[in-house]
Amino acid sequence: MVTIPIPITGAFDSKILELADRFQDAKPGDDFKLCLYDTGMVTVDAVLAFYDVVRSRPKGIGVHIHSHVCLICSDVLIWLAGDTRTLRGEAWVHFREYPRHWLERSEVERFQDVLDRRDLQLNKTAFQENYLTVERLVKKHLPVNLWNRRVWGSELEEWNITQSPVPASKLVEPEKPAVKKPVKSRPVKSTCKSTQMALF
């Protein structure tokens, strides 16, 4: 298993490119362990790019993600991108749902958008669009009842969200051998005529 440190800082973007190259050079059966460390600001767009690189890697390559740090908001999706994941003993994750009332733009804000010639699709900023995409992807991995609060490893383990690394060979379903159907035997028609023996 190849271990790659991934800093949650400004160097995160360059690690995404490095990771994409490593995945392209990897062979089926290779396993990677990505270790998250440090804390800083990662843009939501970079989080989505990381998730896409990990999830669109060639088949047969295993990815386990271990976090040495607590994770908040969109950073949680970085951790959830792996096939399996673990967390430092006393660490926690806290994903916050985007407040829906923040999506409503006042008349003054809409007027300002027109003056600034900002074309907002469905009246959402680029950050809002990206964060809502993160939210949709997090829903695939993290039950809604674990949102909007701190969740420690023990509870995540109960939901099978944290688990030990699984080798890539076990992630790929083995090809099933072709099952041959049994040949049904047909009744054989007799072509000879029965003869009756006469006794003299």
N, C-alpha and C positions, 0 to 999 in steps of 0.2 A: 504494500500500500504506500503510495507516494503522498507525503504530507506537504501541504502548501499553506503558509501563513497568509491570511487576508486581513489587512488593517481596515478598521472602520474609520478611515480618515480621508484626507484629500488624495492619498495614493490609491484609493479604492478603484478609480477609473482605469488606471494603468494595469491593475491586477486582472480586470475583466478581460482585457486584450490578451494578456499572458495566458490566462486560463483557457480562452478560446483556442489559442495556438496549441496548448498542451492537449486539449481534447482531440484536436484534429490529428495530432501525431500519435495518440494513444491507440492501442490495439484492443480488440474485444477481450474482456477478462481483466483488464487493468482496473485498479481501484485507486481512488483519490480521497484523501482526508483533508478537508479545508478547515483550518483553525481560525476562527474569528477572534481578533484581539484589538485593543485600543478602543477609544471612544471619540467620536468626532461627528462632523456633519457629512452625511452622504445624501446627495440629491435623490429625490424620488425617481427621477428618470434613470439615474445610474442603478438604482435598485431593480427597476424593471429590466434594464439591459442585462444585469447579472443573472436574474431569474431566467431570462430567455436563453442566455448562453448555456447555463447549466441544464435546463430542460430540453434544449434542442441538440444536445451533444449526440454523437454517434451511439448507436445501440450497443449494449454489451459492456459499457463503461460504468462502474459504480462510483457514486459520490456520497460520502458521509460528511456532515458538517457538524463541527463541535464549536461551541461558543464559550470563550473564557470570560465574556463580559455580559452584562445585562443588556437586553435589547428592547428598544422602544419604537413604537409606531411603524413606519415603513421598513425599518431595519429588521423587523421580525420576519419579513418575507425573504430576506437573504438567507436566514437560518432554515426556513421552511422549504427552500429550493432543493435540498438534498433528498436522496432516497431514504436515508436514515439520518438521525440527528441526536446529539447529546448536548448537555448543558453543565457548566461548572456547578458543583454541589450547592452553593448558596446563591447562585444567580437566578434571575427570573426574566420573564418576558411580559411586555405590556403593550398590546396592540389597541390603539384608540380608533374607534369608528369616527369617520368624518362627520361633524355636526351638520345635520341637514339644514338647519336654519342659517348656516353660513353660506349656503348655496344661493340664498335669495339676495338679489342685488337691488339696492334702492333706486329710485328714479334718478337721484343725483349721480350715482355710480354709472347707471346706464347712459345718462347724458354725457358724462365724462368719457365713457368708452367711445361714443360717437365722435366727440371732439378730437380724441386721440387716435381715431380711426382704428380702434382695436376691434377685430372681428372675433368675438367670443362665440364658439359653438355652444349652443344651448345655454348661453349666458354663464359659462364656466371658464375660469382661468386655466392656463396650462397646468399649474400645480394641482388644481382641483380635479381636472381630468385624470392626471396621473395617479393621484392619491386614491381616487375612486376605482381605478384599475387595480391598484395594489389591494384595495379592500376586497374586490371581487375574487382575486387570486388567493388571498388569505382565507377566504371562506371555504376554499377547496380543501384546506389542510387543518384549519383550526375551528373547532365548534364555536358557534356564536356565544354560548354561555361562558367562554373563556376570554371574551373581549372586554375592553374598557376597565380592566383591573390587572393587578400584578398576579402572575401565575408562576408558582415555583415548580421545580423539577418533579416532585412527588406527584403532583396533580397531573402534570403533563404525561408522566409515565402511566398513570391510571387510564388515560385516554389513548395510550399507545402512540403518542406523538414523539416521545423520546425512546430510542432503542439503539442497541449496539450496532456497529457496522455490519452490513450483510455483503459478502463477496459478490462481485459482479456476475460470477458464474451462476449464482443462485437466483439472480434477478431475471436472467434470461430463461424463458421456458424452454425446456429441452424438446426437440422435435419428437413427436410421437410417431412410432413406426406404423406404417400402413397396415391396417387390419384387413386380412383377407377373409372374404366371406366364404363360409363353407359351401361346397358344391352339393346341391341337393341331388340325391340319386333318384333317377326315374325308373319306374317299373319297366322291366324288359318284356316285350311281347314275344311270346313263343311262336315260332314259325312252323314247327313240326306238328303234324296231326296225330292225335292220340289214336292208337290202334288197340283193338280188343283181341285178346288171344282166345282162340277157340280150343276147347279141349275135346279130343276125340276119344 
